[in-house]
Amino acid sequence: MVSVPQPSLARLRGAPLSSVDRCYWQDDVPLPVAPATALPAQVDVLVVGSGYTGLAAARETALAGRSTLVLDAGPLGGGCSSRNGGQVAFSIKPSHAELVARHGRAIADGIYREGMEAVAELRERAISGELDCDWRDVGAFVGAHTRRHYQALVRSVEQQPRGFEVPFEVVPAARQAEAIDSPLYHGGVVFPGEAAVQPLRLVVAMHRQAVEAGAQFASHCEVRSIDRNRDGLEVATAAGTVRARRVLLATNGYSGPLSPWHRRRVFPIGSYIVATELLDPAVVARLIPHGRNLGDTRRVVVYIRPSPDGRRILFGGRAAAGETDIARCVPRLRQMLGEVFPELAQVGITHAWMGFVGFTFDTMPHLGERDGVYYSMGYCGQGVPSATYYGRRVGRWMADRPGGESALRNLPFPSRPYYTGRPWFLPIAVQGYRWLDRLGL
């Protein structure tokens, strides 16, 4: 636990903050732990990264009888998989029309179908008890930041592509209190099919499944290089060299210099979350009726949900134009929370944490293979359903099993000139988006 320095406390304007870099989800359950054992000299499959993608893939390859080793430079599941907001929603950002223009109707239909299957598959596995992740079918409300946004939002849900419609309910401004007690919005839309999970519980459940299938794990073991030889791939790690027939990069928003090609195509965006002090449950229920997930139409994304016990509000978003430390982001997040719920403008904050979301330049996930190294990454803020779904598929692909097919496989994976892994353009983009949001455009 790290105490907040006095200058940060002054910027909080009296709102108490117990600690920074304290993840609320870890109050409920600890991260999984790997036994301290020597690495095997050779495996069939080596997975780099132990988030949802790596865990899902490792289970599939181990179930297929492939010796499987998962390595992580930090604690198991310690990245954004265990530190996100836990929202589960349809995960494809480009419109169906945009995808048709880029890739043709067959691929566009396949991508949209998989986006819907990802949510349905996770729901089925959670409700059946296969994955203990505190699944909640709460739905979501998306608020319109301006009247123009409201009209555009309603138009978009009323013109959904045929065959890929999701249920919705339009909530005009006159009825907005039924969905959220906030003066900020001009009506919105409820999506009853969306859900919420406890993200760290999902990590723990998936890790347990992978271990039971036979996968081995090592934490705090950085992978330093991957080189091809005539027998396969040679993987140099902090604990020695491992030979592998196939390697999966499952690093997403934590992709570093290990593979410059992938690093040039995924850029990390820091997503920051705070948890309020304990509140009267009646206040939480009034502010967020039905316990739904909340979001809005602004370009600088925010996401809100009640804590599972209904006694706090969790508020996340893009708190800084450039990556910065958590303590400096807390005042900004509390200000943003007060814009949505004015009565919480001086609320105390007890937890503040962050994780890196992996974004791509075409705002799509990418799954493929290059020079013998497989990858699945770039979930653009919807990794809960997407990473669990595509992790399974890439694992089956690597194990030569049915079910590894995907409309995303080996689609063009764009980069941009002068981007080598440090997203220097983000501060400019975020500031520009903020101005557009303030102008209501």
N, C-alpha and C positions, 0 to 999 in steps of 0.2 A: 504494500500500500504506500502510495506516494502522497505526501501532503502538498496542498496547493500553496505556492509562494505568495507572500503578502500582496504584491502588485496585482496578481490575478484576483485575489479576494476583493481588492478595491474596485476592480472593474465589474465585479458581480453586483455591486450596489446593494449590499446587505443580504443577498441570498446565500445561505450557508451551503458550502460544498464540502462533503466529507472526504472525498478522495478523487483522484483522477486515475485514468487507466484502470478502472475497476468495472469489469463487465458484469452487468446484472445477472446474466444467465448463469454465471459461475457461482452465484449464491445458492443455486438450486442443485447443481451437479458439477463435479470436477471433470476436467479434460481426461480422456483416456491416457493410459500410460503403457509404454512399451517395455518389455523386459530387457535388462542389460545383457545382451548376448553378442557374440562375435558374428560378423556378417558372413553369410555363405559365400564360397568362392565363385559359385555359378548358379544362375537361376534361369528359368524360362522367360519370366516377365519381371521387369523392374519398373516400379511406378514411382515417379518423382512428384511428391505432394500428397498429403493425407487429408485433404478436404473431401467434400461430397464426391467429386469426380473420381479421385484416387481410390476412395473407399469402395464406391460402387463398382469400379472396374476391377479392383483386386478381388472382390468376392467372386465376380464372374469368371475370371481366369483361374482362380483357385478351385472353384466348383468344377471346372473343366479338366482338372487334374494337372494344371500347369503350376510348377513351383513359382511362387510369387513373393516378391519382396517390395515393401513400401517404405520409402525413405522420406524424411522431412527435415529441413534445416532447423526447424523449431520444434515446439511441442506438437504432438499428434492432434490434428484438427484445430490448431491454434490460430489459423488465419480467419478469413471472413466467413467461412462455413459455420463457425461457432460464435460469430460476433455480429451477425446481421439482425435485421428486425423481425425475421420469421414470417414474412408475408408470402403467401402462395397465390399466384395469379398467372393468367395466360402470359407467356414469356417472350413472344415475338414482337419486337418493336416496329419494324417496317410494316406498312400497310400491305394488304394482299395485292393491291394494284401495283405498288412499288416492286414487290417481289416478282410479279408477272413480267413487268418491264425489264427487270434485271436478268431473270433466269428462265422465263417461260412459265406457262400455267401449270404444267405437271409438277415441276419442282416447287413452285409457289404453293400449290395445294398440299404437297408432301410436307413442306415446312410448317404450314399452318396446322395440318393434321397432327404432326408430332408435338407442336406446342400445346394442343388440347389434350393429347394423350399423356403428356408429362404430368399435368395436374391430376388427371383421372387416375393414373397409375399410382402416384404418391398417395392420393386419397384412399384408394383401395388397400394399399399395403399398410397404411396407418390405422384405418378403421378395423381391419382384420386382426390387428394386434401384432403383425409382423414387425412393424417399426414403432416402437414406443417413443412418440415425439410430442405428446400433448396436442394432438390434432384438434382443431376447433373450426367448424364450418360457420364462421361468423359473417362472411360476406365483406364487402368493402364499399365505401362511399368516396367518390371522387368529386371534390368541390370545384366549382367554376370561379376563377379569380376575378372575372369581369362578366358583364352581360354578354359581351361578344364571345367570350370563351364558353359560356353556357350554351349559346346557340350552336356553336361549332361542336361542342361535346354531344349535344342531343342529336345533331345531324349525323355525327359519326356512328352512334349506336343504332340509329334508325336505318342506316345504310350499310350494315355489316355484310360481308361477302356471303353469298348463298352457300349453305352447307357448313358454314363455320360460325354461325350465330351463337352468342352466349346470352343467357338471360340478363335482363336489366330492368330497372325501374327508374323512370325520370322523376326527380324530386324538385319541383319549382321552389323559388325563394320563399313563397308563402308557407310552404310545408317543411322548410329546411330544419327546423327544430326537431323533427322526427328522426333526422339522421345525424345532426351535429348541432350543438349549442354554441354557435360562433357567428359573430357579425361580419366575418371576413369574406364570405362567399355569396354568390348570387344564384343559389340552387346548385344542383349537381345530379349525379346518376349513381344509383346503388347497383352493385354487381353481386348478387346473392351467391354465386358459385365460387367466390374466392374464400380463402381460409388462412389460418395462422398456425404456426408450430412453435415449439420451444427449440430453437436451432441447435443448441448444444446437445439436447437430448437426442436429436436426430443424428448428430455426429456419433454419439456414444452407441446408439443402436446399430448404426451402419458399421462401426468399427467391430462391434461384437459379432455381427454376421460374417465379416471378412475373416476374423480370427477363427471362428467356428468352421469356416470353409477351408482353412489351412494356410491363409496368408500370414507372412511374417512381417514385423514392423520394427523400424528403428527410428527414434526421434533424435533431434539435435545432431543430425548427420547430414551435412551439406554435400550435395552432389556438385563436383567441381568441373568435370568434363565428361563428354560422351564421344568416344572415338570408334569408328568402324574398323574391323579387321576381317579376315577371311572366315572366322568362326562366328561372327555376329557383332556384338557391341561390347566395348570395354568401358566400364563406368568407374571413374575415379571419384572416391568419396573421402570425407574427413576421417573415415575409419578403415580405409583400405580400398582395394580395387575389386569390383564384381563383374564377371562376365555375364551377359544376358543375351538371349535370343531376340527379345523385343523389349522396347522401352516406351513408356507412356509419360509424356509431359502433362501433368495435371496441376499446374502452378497458377493459372489464371491471373488474378491481379497481383500475384507475387512473383511473376516471371522476371528473372534477372538475367545476368550475362551468360548463363549456361548455354542458351541457344539464341544468338543475336537475331536470327531469322524470325523466331516467334516473338521475341521482345519488341521487334519493330512493328508488330501487328496488333499487339494488345497493350493498352495503356492503363495504368492504375489510377483510380479516382478514390480519394479518401472519403469514406462515408462515416459520419460521426453521429453518435447516439447518446442521449442523456436519459436518466430515469429520475423522476421527481421524488421528493420525499413522500412518505406515507400520507395519503389523502383520505378523506371521508369517502367510503365506497359509494355513498349516495351522490356525491359530487361527481365522481368519475362516471357513474351511470347516467347522470343528467347531461354531462358534457359529451359523452360518446354513447348514445343509446344503442342497445343491442351488442355492444362490445366490438364493433366492427373495426377493421383496418381503415385508415383514412389517408387520403392523398389529395392532390389538387392539380390544376392545369398549368401551374407555373413551370417555366423551363428549369429553374433551379429547384430540384426536386426536394420535397419533404415527405416524410411518412410517419404516421402516428398510429399507436394502438394502446389499449389498456394493458397493463401487466396481467398475466394469467390469473392472479388472485384478485384483480379488480381494485387494487388499492394504490396504484401508481399510474402515471401516464408515461409511456416511452415515446420519445420524440427524436427523430433522426433526419439527417439531411446533409446537404453540402454547406458546411459552415464557413469555409474559407476559400478565397480565390486561388490560393496556392496551398500546398501541403504545409501543415504547421502542427504544433504540439496540441494535445487535447485540452490542456488547461486554458489555452488562449481561445479555443473554440467554444468553450462552455458559455461565456457571456453572450456570444452571438446566437447560439442555439436557444438559450433561455429567452432572448429577445424575440426570436422567431416563434417560439412557443407562445409568448405573450401576445403576438399578433393574431394567432389563431384563437387563443383563449385568454382574453384580457384579464380575467380574474386570477390567472396564474402568473401574472407578470412578475411577481416577487416570490414565486415559489422556490423552495429549497431544492437543490440538486444533490443527490447522494451517490450517483454512479455516472461515469462518463467514459466512453470507450470508442474505438474506431476499428475499421477494417478496410482493406483495399479491394474495391470492386474492379473487375476486369472489363474494360470497354473495348470495342473494336470500331474501326472507322466506318464500317457499314452498319453498325448497331445490330449485329447478328452474332449468334454463337458460331463457332467453327470447329469442325471435327474432320480429321484427316490423318494422312501419313506422309512423311517426307524423309527420305534417306534412311528409312528403317525406324524412324522415331514417330510414334503416334502422338496425337494431341487432341484434346477437347477443352475448349476455353472460350472466353469472351462472352459471358452470359449477360453482360450489360445490366446488372442490377436485379436480375431474376434468377439467381443461381439455385434457390431452394428447389423448385421443380426441375429446372433445366439441367443442373449438374448431376442430380440424382438419376435423371432419365438418360442423358447422353453418356454419363459414366458407365452405366450398364451396357449401353450399345457399343461403345468403343471396347469395353472389356470382352464382349462376345465376339467382336470383330477380331481382336487380337488372338483370341482362343480358337478361331475358325469355327465358331458355333453359330447356328441359326439365331436370328434376332439382332445381328449386328448391323443390319442395313440402316441407312439414314439418308434423307434427302439432302442433308448438309455435307455428306462425305465429299471431301476434296473440292468443294466449291472454291472459286478464286478468293484469296485471303488478302485483302488490300492493306497497303501501308501508305505512308506519305513521305515526300522528300524531306530530308533534314530531321526526321524522327528516328532516334536510335535507342529509345527506351526511357528518356526523361521527357515527360509531357510539358514542355516549356510553354505550350499554347494554352494550357488550361486556365491560368489566371486571366488572360485576355478574354477567353470565351465565357468564363463564369461572370466576369464583370459586365460583359456585353449582355448576357442573358438577364442579369439582375436589372439592368436599365430597361430592357424590353418588358420585363415583368412589372416594373414600377409604372411604366407607361401604359400597361394593360394591352400590349400588342402581342 
